[in-house]
Amino acid sequence: MYRTERCLPMSPRQKKDKEMSIEEGFTFLEDSLKKLSDDDISLEESFAVFEKGMKVLKEVSGKIDEVEKKVQIINEEGGTDDFQ
């Protein structure tokens, strides 16, 4: 979905009031890359899409970091160790 005033991809957060999932963030980023690949995009639009994409990328990266911290590895004795 695109906002008509600037043809920017709508972020998942704009589509719904719930928090963006990692998958929704990746979908948004893929849509942004397609938009940036468009030959008809203006320089101003390119900067706006890029800026929003960087914000979403930072948010998604933070979520991935949170998940990595929660992952645990089962050790030889059957216990768990934190993922490093």
N, C-alpha and C positions, 0 to 999 in steps of 0.2 A: 504494500500500500504506500502511496506517495502523497505527501502534502502538496496541494496544488499551487500554493503561493510561491514555493521555491523548488518544487520537485525533489524534496529530500525524502529519503525513506523514513517512514515513521518508525520510531523505536518501539520495541515491544511494550515498554512502559507507557507510551502514549496510547497504545491499543487497549491496554488493560491497566487497572489500578494495582494489580499484584506486582510483586517483585520479579524482575527479569531472571529467567533461568539461563544456565550456560548455553543450552541449545538455542534458545531465543536470541541470545547475544550473537552466536555464530551465524544464525540466519540473517540477522540484521547486518552483520559485517559482510556476508556474502552479497546481499542486496546492494550494499554500499559500493563494493568492488565493481559490481556490474554497472552501477550508475557512473562511477568514475571512468569506466572503460568506454562509455558512450561518447562518440565523437561530437555530439551536439551539446554537451554540457559546457556551460560557461565557466570561466575561471573563478568567478565569485561563488557559483554553485559548487564547484570542485572543492574550494576551501571549506565551505560549510559542511559538505558531506564528509570530508576528511576530518574536520574538527569533531564532529559528532561521532564518527567512527572511532577516533582515538579515545573519546570518553567511554564509549561502550567497551572497547578493548581493555581499558584499564579496569572497568568494573568486572568484566568476565575473567580477567587475569587474577583479580583478587579472589573471586569465587573459586577458581581452580586451586589457588594457594590454600584456601580454607579446606577444600576437599582433600588435598594432599596431606595436610596436617592431621586429618582424621583417619587416614588409611593406616592400618597396622599390618605388620608382617607376622605370621605365625612362625615361632622359632622351633628348633628341633625338639624341645621338651613339651610342645603343645601350648606354650604360653604365647603372649603377644609382645612384640616390641614396636615402638613407634617407627613409622616410615621416615627415612632420612634421605 
